[in-house]
């Protein structure tokens, strides 16, 4: 779904149109799970973050003032939910490497094309997920939002509460680190390429919780 489609979907959700709820959940739940898996690093955490994000979205849907920026708005909520989950998760690492700790060789010349731009829909997508997951969180967050979710630099900056220049710098360094490891994979097969996980099907109880939150957030919502 492109940006225009998402804008129309957000407007329908705000208007309480009956089909909008199911379509919104179907469109965003897998995206949120994938983002949360990459950022939180564990399937159980990703499931919780995706569900919590959708719940917060529906509880606060009446505060969405710019439907044309619904994707950025949703991922800002996801980012906050992921930060909260990482603080309490038993799976959170005790130490995370910064790119500032990496050797200068990581800073390879940038190019106009990101290392994954031609591979996102190929058999190497699993490898790219692995590359992204191994980035330090500040760079991982920028790469996911810019290269996978295709948010603009300005939208990414708003989601992460940083300046556009910081986004550009982190994106450059993240892509550089990915490119180096991708070269290693292509030349030496030095990375695993197991496919990433998918979320479990939404249970009836989870769906009802989300639906109730939406109905409370938008009094005009019809009966499904």
C-alpha positions in Angstrom: 0.0 0.0 0.0 1.4 3.4 -1.0 1.2 6.6 0.9 -2.0 7.7 -0.7 -3.6 4.4 0.2 -2.4 4.7 3.8 -3.8 8.2 4.0 -7.2 7.1 2.7 -7.1 4.2 5.2 -6.4 6.5 8.1 -9.2 8.8 7.1 -11.6 5.9 6.9 -10.4 4.7 10.3 -11.0 8.2 11.8 -14.5 8.3 10.2 -15.4 5.0 11.8 -15.9 3.1 8.6 -16.5 -0.6 9.4 -13.9 -2.1 7.0 -11.1 0.2 8.0 -10.3 -1.6 11.2 -9.6 -5.0 9.7 -7.6 -3.4 6.8 -5.5 -1.3 9.1 -4.6 -4.2 11.4 -3.8 -6.4 8.4 -1.6 -3.7 6.8 0.3 -2.6 9.9 0.6 -5.6 12.2 3.2 -7.4 10.2 5.1 -4.2 9.6 5.1 -3.5 13.3 6.2 -7.0 14.2 9.1 -6.9 11.7 10.2 -3.5 13.0 9.9 -4.7 16.6 11.8 -7.9 15.9 14.6 -6.0 14.4 14.7 -3.4 17.1 14.0 -5.6 20.2 15.7 -8.8 18.9 13.3 -11.4 20.2 10.0 -12.8 18.8 8.2 -12.7 22.1 9.1 -9.0 22.6 8.1 -8.3 19.0 4.7 -9.8 19.5 4.1 -7.7 22.6 5.3 -4.5 21.0 3.2 -5.0 17.9 0.1 -5.6 19.9 0.8 -2.7 22.4 1.5 -0.3 19.5 -1.8 -1.2 17.8 -3.6 -0.8 21.1 -2.1 2.7 21.6 -2.9 3.6 18.0 -6.6 2.8 18.4 -6.8 4.3 21.9 -5.4 7.6 20.5 -6.7 7.6 17.0 -8.6 10.8 17.5 -5.2 12.6 18.1 -4.0 11.8 14.5 -4.1 15.3 13.0 -2.3 14.5 9.8 -3.6 11.3 8.1 -1.1 11.7 5.3 1.7 11.0 7.9 0.0 8.0 9.5 2.9 5.7 9.0 5.3 8.0 10.8 2.8 8.5 13.6 2.3 4.7 14.0 6.1 4.1 14.1 6.6 6.8 16.6 4.3 5.0 18.9 6.1 1.7 18.1 9.4 3.3 18.9 8.2 4.3 22.3 6.6 0.9 22.9 9.9 -0.8 21.9 11.9 1.3 24.3 9.6 0.4 27.1 9.8 -3.3 26.2 13.5 -3.3 26.1 13.8 -1.8 29.6 11.8 -4.7 31.1 12.7 -7.6 28.7 14.8 -10.5 29.9 16.2 -10.8 26.4 17.7 -7.3 26.3 21.5 -7.3 25.9 23.6 -6.1 28.8 25.8 -4.1 26.4 25.3 -2.8 22.9 28.1 -1.9 20.6 28.3 1.6 19.1 29.6 2.2 15.6 31.9 4.7 17.3 33.7 1.6 18.7 34.2 0.0 15.4 37.4 0.3 13.4 37.7 3.1 10.8 37.5 0.4 8.0 33.7 0.4 8.5 33.6 3.9 7.0 33.6 2.9 3.4 32.7 5.4 0.7 28.9 5.9 0.4 27.1 5.5 -2.9 23.8 6.9 -4.2 22.2 3.4 -3.9 21.7 1.8 -0.5 23.1 -1.7 -0.1 19.6 -3.2 0.1 17.7 -1.1 -2.4 17.8 -3.7 -5.2 17.6 -6.7 -2.8 14.6 -6.0 -0.5 12.3 -8.2 -2.5 14.9 -10.9 -3.4 16.1 -14.1 -1.8 18.7 -12.0 0.1 16.0 -10.3 2.2 16.8 -12.6 5.1 20.4 -11.7 4.9 19.5 -8.0 4.9 17.4 -8.5 8.0 20.4 -10.1 9.7 22.6 -7.2 8.7 20.2 -4.7 10.0 19.6 -6.6 13.3 23.4 -6.6 13.9 23.6 -2.8 13.7 23.8 -0.8 16.9 20.2 0.4 17.8 20.6 4.1 16.8 21.7 3.2 13.3 19.4 0.2 13.1 16.4 2.4 13.8 17.3 4.9 11.0 18.0 2.1 8.5 14.7 0.4 9.2 12.6 3.6 9.0 14.3 5.1 6.0 15.2 2.0 3.9 12.5 -0.5 4.8 9.6 1.7 5.8 10.5 4.4 3.3 9.9 7.3 5.7 11.4 10.6 4.7 14.4 12.0 6.5 12.2 14.6 8.2 9.6 11.9 9.2 12.4 9.7 10.6 13.8 12.6 12.5 10.4 13.2 14.1 9.9 9.6 15.0 13.4 9.4 16.7 13.4 12.9 18.2 16.7 13.8 16.5 17.6 16.3 13.8 17.6 15.6 10.1 21.4 15.9 10.0 21.7 13.2 12.6 19.4 10.9 10.6 21.6 11.5 7.5 24.8 10.7 9.4 23.4 7.6 11.0 22.0 6.4 7.8 25.3 6.8 6.0 27.2 5.0 8.7 24.6 2.2 9.0 24.6 1.6 5.3 28.4 1.6 5.3 28.5 -1.1 7.9 25.8 -3.1 6.1 27.6 -2.8 2.8 30.8 -4.1 4.2 29.1 -7.2 5.7 27.0 -7.7 2.5 30.3 -7.8 0.6 31.5 -10.5 3.0 28.3 -12.5 2.5 28.4 -12.2 -1.3 32.0 -13.1 -1.6 32.5 -15.6 1.3 28.9 -16.6 2.4 29.9 -15.6 5.9 26.4 -14.9 7.2 23.4 -17.1 7.8 20.4 -16.4 5.6 17.6 -18.0 7.6 14.2 -16.2 6.9 12.9 -13.9 9.6 9.9 -14.8 11.7 6.3 -13.8 11.1 3.8 -12.8 13.8 1.4 -15.4 15.1 -2.2 -15.1 13.9 -4.1 -12.5 15.9 -6.3 -14.3 18.5 -9.9 -13.5 19.0 -9.2 -12.0 22.4 -6.4 -9.7 20.9 -8.7 -8.7 18.1 -11.5 -7.8 20.5 -9.2 -5.8 22.6 -8.1 -3.7 19.6 -11.6 -3.4 18.3 -12.9 -2.1 21.7 -10.1 0.4 21.8 -10.9 1.7 18.3 -14.6 2.0 19.1 -13.8 4.0 22.2 -11.4 6.2 20.3 -13.8 6.9 17.5 -17.5 7.1 18.7 -18.7 7.0 15.1 -17.2 3.5 14.5 -19.8 1.2 13.1 -20.6 -2.3 14.3 -18.4 -5.0 12.9 
